[in-house]
Amino acid sequence: MFPILSPEVETFLTVSRAGSFTKAADALFITPTAVMKRIDKLEKEIGAELFRRFKTGAERREARAAPTF
């Protein structure tokens, strides 16, 4: 789908569009567990939670500026 992007970013974009990890997994031809692992890795790398997870799907979190001290 997005050939020049890392697998994690490609997965983030696909989940954002699909609205669920399961639908994104279907679109990417991988398992929902692989989708979750990619999103977890990306969240760990950037230090922020990207999605609110629900039983019925996932919702992107709003970006917030880091506090300045």
LINCOR-V256783 format. One record per backbone hydrogen bond with DSSP energy under -0.5 kcal/mol. CO is the residue of the C=O (numbers start at 0). NH is the residue of the N-H. If there is no record, write none. Layout:
co=CO nh=NH
co=CO nh=NH
//
This chain:
co=1 nh=4
co=5 nh=9
co=6 nh=10
co=7 nh=11
co=8 nh=12
co=9 nh=13
co=10 nh=14
co=11 nh=15
co=12 nh=16
co=13 nh=17
co=14 nh=18
co=18 nh=57
co=19 nh=23
co=20 nh=24
co=21 nh=25
co=22 nh=26
co=23 nh=27
co=24 nh=28
co=24 nh=29
co=25 nh=28
co=30 nh=34
co=31 nh=35
co=32 nh=36
co=33 nh=37
co=34 nh=38
co=35 nh=39
co=36 nh=40
co=37 nh=41
co=38 nh=42
co=39 nh=43
co=40 nh=44
co=41 nh=45
co=42 nh=46
co=42 nh=47
co=47 nh=49
co=49 nh=60
co=50 nh=52
co=51 nh=58
co=53 nh=56
co=56 nh=53
co=58 nh=51
//
